[in-house]
Amino acid sequence: MSQSRRTWLAGAIGLAAQLQAQDDEATWEKLSQTFPVDRTILNLNHAGIGTCPAPVVEAVDRLMRNGEKAAPGSIFSYGPKLEPIRTQLASMLGVNAEEIAITRNATESLQAILLGLPLRAGDEVLTTTLDYWAMLDALDQRRERDGVAVRKISIPVPCENLGEIVNRFEAAISKRTKLILISHPINLNGQLFPVRDICRMAHRRGVEVVVDAAQSFALTTHTMADLECDYLGTSLHKWLQAPKGTGMLYVKRDKISKVWPLFASGTTRPKDDIRKFELYGTWPETILGIQNAIEFHQALGSQRKEQRHRHLTNHWTSAVARIPGIRFHTSPQTSCGIACVELEGVNTTVLRNWLLEKRGILTMDITRRTKEFSGIRVSAGLSNTKEELDRFISALSDARKALRSV
């Protein structure tokens, strides 16, 4: 570890040690300053792409500069350097390191499973109408290419009775069902799923489960013991705040050999080696910056981070709830850090654009992904302060007055 990293890490640990509560604003504001973000833009779309703390940004810059200086072929020596990162990620998830592959994002991780499992014509995959579009596209491709049946069930929005979700999946299972795809949580509104209950139910019926954890890994505190799924994919550039274009794939050890990798591994890796999923060509130097993000995460602590995200979300949602015409599509009891809100009588796309153009506030318009409900997705990160969230609260109130007459 370099001297600068040691100095920064000691500082982060010192700040973390000072945190007495999730609302210790003075210390949290100091921590927010470790993110080199543009404060003229209020980024409330961390569920899209997270913000990296300064040590991660500095590591990426250093790695890229060193990569340009290195002798030809040195990029291929990165393999051994990934092993400590693999071990650290496995420890975070509570699994064996030989079950973790380092990828470029959640889409690559999950499509390795959805396109690589040996499903045949007539086999069925269950998912929801609200799962991520890239995963639904992968399943549609399997239907067109291989004759695999894809069944998409609906779930209540918002949903506080998690048992209802389990019941809907169980009722939809047939003798042909081989796989269930679920999100943890749904990216559109932050709805957390009762993953372990679904997995236990599915396993009793002989059905495997793949979990899209792009919006929960390093946001909520959980390990595989809390999930019990067969496969899991996530991005690391969201809530772990790792370099952009980094991800992780988990495959249960005894299932690795049957899954075809997206990129042919030939004789380079045995069929039961998790590293067969990492042979996608030249690696970006920035992938090694994952380690810096893990250090930041561990310095703060998983539970402390989760509590802070919940606190920030509760701060703005409780205030916004008093604005006339506000409608939430997220339950605070079954979500963390992500919420979807609608301003009734105002077109969501117009609202999203108004917030960005008039107030410099970035949110996500979810209507392009679903027709089941409308709203903007709001997801604050550790780089945000409560003062910035107060700006958003005020802006949403002003938007109601300005846009209802449009």
C-alpha positions in Angstrom: 0.0 0.0 0.0 1.4 3.4 -1.0 2.0 6.1 1.6 -0.8 8.3 0.2 -3.3 5.4 0.5 -2.1 4.7 4.1 -2.6 8.3 5.0 -6.1 8.5 3.4 -7.2 5.2 4.9 -6.1 6.3 8.4 -8.1 9.5 7.9 -11.2 7.6 6.8 -11.0 5.2 9.7 -10.5 8.2 12.0 -13.6 9.9 10.6 -15.6 6.6 10.8 -14.6 6.2 14.5 -16.0 9.7 15.2 -19.4 8.8 13.8 -21.7 8.4 16.7 -25.0 8.2 14.8 -26.4 8.1 11.3 -27.3 11.8 11.7 -23.9 13.0 12.8 -24.0 15.7 10.1 -20.7 17.4 10.8 -18.7 14.2 10.4 -20.7 12.9 7.5 -20.2 16.2 5.7 -16.5 15.8 6.1 -16.7 12.4 4.6 -18.8 13.8 1.7 -15.9 16.0 0.9 -13.7 13.0 0.0 -15.8 12.7 -3.2 -14.4 15.0 -6.0 -17.8 15.7 -7.5 -19.2 18.7 -9.2 -21.3 20.4 -6.6 -23.1 22.6 -9.2 -24.9 19.4 -10.1 -26.8 17.6 -7.4 -26.5 13.9 -8.3 -29.5 12.0 -6.9 -29.0 9.1 -9.4 -26.5 7.0 -7.5 -28.5 3.9 -8.3 -27.4 4.6 -11.9 -23.7 5.1 -11.4 -22.1 5.7 -8.0 -19.6 8.4 -7.2 -16.1 7.3 -6.3 -14.2 8.7 -3.3 -10.9 10.6 -4.1 -8.6 7.6 -3.4 -10.4 5.5 -6.0 -10.3 8.3 -8.5 -6.6 8.8 -7.8 -5.9 5.0 -8.1 -7.6 4.9 -11.5 -5.6 7.8 -12.7 -2.4 6.2 -11.4 -3.2 2.8 -12.9 -4.0 4.3 -16.3 -0.8 6.4 -16.3 1.3 3.4 -15.3 -0.4 1.3 -17.9 0.8 3.7 -20.6 4.4 3.6 -19.3 4.5 -0.2 -18.9 6.2 -2.5 -21.3 4.1 -4.3 -24.0 2.4 -7.3 -22.5 2.4 -6.1 -18.9 -1.4 -5.9 -18.9 -1.5 -9.7 -19.0 0.2 -9.9 -15.7 -2.9 -8.6 -13.9 -4.3 -12.1 -13.3 -2.4 -12.7 -10.0 -3.2 -9.1 -8.9 -6.9 -9.9 -9.0 -6.7 -12.8 -6.5 -6.6 -10.6 -3.4 -9.6 -8.6 -4.7 -11.4 -11.9 -5.4 -10.8 -13.0 -1.8 -12.0 -9.7 -0.4 -15.2 -9.7 -2.5 -15.8 -13.3 -1.5 -15.4 -12.4 2.2 -18.0 -9.6 1.8 -20.5 -12.0 0.4 -19.5 -14.8 2.8 -18.6 -17.3 0.1 -15.6 -19.2 -1.2 -13.2 -17.2 -3.4 -13.4 -19.9 -6.0 -17.1 -18.9 -6.5 -16.4 -15.3 -7.4 -15.6 -14.0 -10.9 -14.6 -10.3 -11.5 -16.5 -8.9 -14.5 -17.3 -5.5 -15.9 -20.8 -5.0 -14.7 -24.0 -6.7 -13.5 -25.3 -7.1 -17.1 -22.3 -9.1 -18.1 -22.5 -11.2 -14.9 -26.2 -12.0 -15.2 -26.2 -12.6 -18.9 -23.4 -15.1 -18.4 -26.0 -17.1 -16.4 -29.1 -16.4 -18.4 -27.5 -17.2 -21.7 -25.1 -19.8 -20.4 -27.3 -22.2 -18.5 -28.1 -25.4 -20.5 -31.8 -24.7 -20.9 -33.8 -26.5 -23.7 -36.9 -25.8 -25.7 -39.9 -26.0 -23.4 -38.0 -25.1 -20.2 -39.4 -22.1 -18.4 -37.9 -19.1 -16.7 -39.9 -17.0 -14.2 -39.2 -13.3 -13.6 -41.2 -10.1 -13.1 -42.4 -7.4 -15.5 -40.2 -5.0 -13.5 -36.8 -6.6 -13.8 -34.0 -4.9 -15.5 -34.5 -4.4 -19.2 -31.1 -6.0 -20.2 -32.0 -9.2 -18.4 -35.4 -9.3 -19.9 -33.8 -8.9 -23.3 -31.5 -11.8 -22.6 -34.4 -14.0 -21.7 -36.3 -12.9 -24.8 -33.3 -13.9 -26.9 -33.3 -17.3 -25.3 -37.0 -17.6 -26.2 -36.4 -16.7 -29.8 -33.1 -18.7 -30.2 -33.8 -21.8 -28.0 -37.5 -22.0 -27.5 -37.2 -21.3 -23.8 -40.5 -20.1 -22.3 -40.3 -16.8 -20.3 -43.1 -15.9 -17.9 -43.2 -12.5 -16.4 -45.4 -12.0 -13.3 -46.5 -8.7 -11.8 -46.0 -7.6 -8.2 -47.8 -5.0 -6.2 -46.2 -1.5 -6.3 -45.4 -0.6 -3.6 -45.4 -3.8 -1.7 -45.2 -4.1 2.1 -46.4 -7.7 2.3 -43.3 -9.6 1.1 -45.1 -12.9 1.6 -47.4 -11.9 -1.3 -44.3 -11.8 -3.6 -43.3 -15.3 -2.6 -46.9 -16.5 -3.1 -47.0 -15.1 -6.6 -43.8 -16.9 -7.6 -44.9 -20.1 -6.1 -48.3 -20.0 -7.8 -46.5 -19.4 -11.2 -44.1 -22.4 -10.9 -44.9 -25.3 -13.2 -43.3 -28.6 -14.0 -41.4 -26.9 -16.8 -39.9 -24.1 -14.5 -36.1 -24.4 -14.3 -35.0 -20.9 -13.2 -36.2 -17.9 -11.4 -34.7 -14.4 -12.0 -35.3 -11.8 -9.2 -33.9 -8.5 -8.4 -32.6 -7.4 -4.9 -34.0 -4.8 -5.2 -36.0 -3.8 -8.3 -34.0 -1.0 -9.9 -37.1 1.1 -10.8 -38.3 1.8 -7.3 -36.0 0.1 -4.8 -38.4 -2.7 -3.8 -36.5 -5.3 -1.8 -37.5 -8.9 -2.4 -37.6 -11.7 0.2 -34.8 -13.4 -1.6 -34.1 -16.2 0.9 -37.8 -17.1 1.2 -38.1 -17.3 -2.6 -34.9 -19.4 -2.9 -36.0 -21.8 -0.2 -39.5 -22.2 -1.9 -37.9 -22.6 -5.3 -35.3 -25.1 -4.1 -38.1 -27.3 -2.6 -39.5 -27.4 -6.1 -36.2 -28.2 -7.8 -35.9 -24.7 -9.3 -32.7 -22.6 -9.3 -32.6 -18.9 -8.6 -30.4 -16.1 -10.0 -30.3 -12.8 -8.2 -29.7 -9.4 -9.7 -28.0 -7.6 -6.8 -26.9 -4.5 -8.7 -28.9 -2.3 -6.3 -28.1 -4.1 -3.0 -24.4 -5.2 -2.9 -22.5 -2.8 -0.6 -25.8 -0.9 0.0 -27.6 -3.3 2.3 -25.9 -5.6 4.8 -26.2 -9.2 3.7 -24.2 -12.3 2.9 -25.0 -15.4 1.0 -26.4 -16.9 4.2 -29.1 -14.2 4.0 -29.9 -15.0 0.3 -29.2 -18.7 -0.4 -29.4 -18.2 -4.2 -27.5 -20.3 -6.8 -26.2 -17.4 -8.9 -25.7 -13.6 -8.3 -24.5 -10.7 -10.4 -23.8 -7.2 -9.4 -22.0 -4.0 -10.5 -19.3 -2.7 -8.3 -19.5 0.9 -9.6 -22.8 1.6 -7.9 -22.9 1.2 -4.1 -19.4 -0.1 -3.6 -18.3 3.0 -5.4 -15.6 1.2 -7.4 -14.2 2.3 -10.8 -16.7 2.5 -13.6 -17.0 -0.7 -15.5 -16.4 -3.2 -12.7 -18.7 -6.0 -11.6 -18.9 -9.4 -9.9 -20.4 -12.8 -10.6 -21.1 -15.4 -7.9 -21.8 -19.0 -9.0 -22.3 -21.8 -6.5 -19.3 -24.0 -6.6 -21.0 -27.2 -7.8 -22.8 -25.3 -10.6 -19.8 -23.6 -12.3 -19.0 -26.5 -14.7 -22.5 -26.6 -16.4 -22.6 -22.8 -17.2 -21.2 -21.8 -20.6 -19.2 -18.6 -20.4 -20.2 -15.6 -22.6 -16.7 -15.7 -24.1 -15.3 -19.1 -25.0 -12.6 -20.2 -22.7 -11.5 -23.3 -24.7 -8.7 -25.1 -22.9 -7.5 -21.9 -21.1 -9.6 -22.6 -18.1 -11.2 -25.9 -16.9 -15.0 -26.0 -17.0 -15.2 -25.9 -13.2 -12.9 -22.9 -12.8 -14.8 -19.6 -12.0 -12.1 -17.7 -13.9 -13.5 -19.0 -17.2 -16.0 -16.1 -16.9 -13.2 -13.5 -16.9 -11.7 -14.2 -20.3 -13.4 -11.3 -22.1 -10.2 -9.9 -23.7 -8.0 -7.1 -22.6 -8.7 -6.0 -19.0 -8.8 -2.3 -18.2 -6.1 -1.2 -15.8 -8.8 0.4 -13.7 -10.1 -2.9 -12.5 -7.5 -3.0 -9.8 -9.0 0.1 -8.3 -11.7 -2.2 -6.8 -9.4 -2.7 -3.9 -9.4 1.0 -3.0 -13.2 1.0 -3.0 -13.3 -2.1 -0.7 -10.9 -0.3 1.7 -13.3 2.7 1.8 -16.3 0.5 2.3 -14.6 -1.4 5.1 -13.3 1.8 6.8 -16.9 3.0 7.1 -18.5 -0.3 7.8 -21.4 -1.9 6.0 -24.0 -1.4 8.7 -23.0 2.3 9.1 -23.3 2.9 5.4 -26.7 1.2 5.2 -28.0 3.3 8.2 -26.8 6.5 6.6 -28.5 5.7 3.3 -31.7 5.0 5.1 -31.4 8.2 7.1 -30.8 10.3 4.0 -33.8 8.7 2.2 -36.1 9.2 5.2 -35.0 12.8 5.5 -36.2 13.7 2.0 -39.2 11.4 1.7 -40.7 12.5 5.1 -40.5 16.2 4.0 -41.7 15.6 0.4 -44.7 13.6 1.7 -46.2 16.9 2.9 -46.3 18.3 -0.6 -49.8 18.1 -2.1 -50.1 15.6 -5.0 -47.1 13.5 -4.0 -47.4 9.8 -4.5 -44.8 7.2 -3.6 -44.2 4.0 -5.4 -41.8 2.7 -2.8 -42.4 1.6 0.8 -39.8 2.7 3.3 -40.3 -0.6 5.2 -39.2 -2.7 2.2 -36.5 -0.5 0.6 -33.1 1.1 1.3 -31.6 4.2 -0.3 -33.8 4.2 -3.4 -37.3 5.6 -3.8 -39.7 6.4 -6.6 -41.9 9.4 -6.3 -44.6 10.8 -8.6 -46.0 14.3 -8.7 -49.6 13.8 -9.7 -50.8 15.9 -12.6 -47.2 16.5 -13.8 -45.6 14.5 -16.7 -42.7 12.6 -15.2 -40.4 13.3 -18.1 -41.2 17.0 -17.9 -40.5 16.9 -14.2 -37.2 15.2 -14.5 -36.0 17.6 -17.2 -37.2 20.7 -15.2 -35.3 19.6 -12.1 -32.1 19.1 -14.2 -32.4 22.2 -16.4 -33.8 24.7 -13.8 -32.2 23.4 -10.6 -29.3 21.3 -11.6 -30.7 18.2 -9.9 -30.2 14.8 -11.6 -32.8 12.1 -11.1 -34.0 9.2 -13.3 -37.2 9.1 -15.2 -38.4 5.4 -14.9 -41.3 5.7 -17.3 -39.2 4.7 -20.3 -38.7 1.3 -18.6 -42.2 0.5 -17.5 -45.8 1.5 -18.1 -47.1 0.1 -14.8 -46.4 3.2 -12.8 -44.7 6.6 -13.3 -42.2 8.6 -11.4 -38.7 9.8 -10.8 -36.2 7.5 -9.1 -34.3 9.3 -6.4 -31.2 7.7 -4.9 -28.9 9.8 -2.6 -25.3 8.7 -2.0 -22.6 9.3 0.6 -21.3 12.3 -1.4 -24.7 14.0 -0.7 -25.4 16.1 2.3 -28.8 16.8 4.0 -28.4 20.5 2.9 -28.3 19.3 -0.7 -31.4 17.2 -0.1 -33.2 20.2 1.3 -32.5 21.8 -2.1 -34.3 18.9 -3.8 -37.2 19.1 -1.4 -37.6 22.8 -2.1 -37.2 22.2 -5.9 -39.9 19.6 -5.9 -42.3 21.9 -4.1 -41.5 24.7 -6.7 -41.9 22.2 -9.6 -45.5 21.4 -8.5 -46.4 25.1 -8.7 -44.5 25.7 -12.0 -45.5 22.6 -13.9 -49.1 21.9 -12.9 -50.1 24.9 -15.0 -48.1 23.6 -18.0 
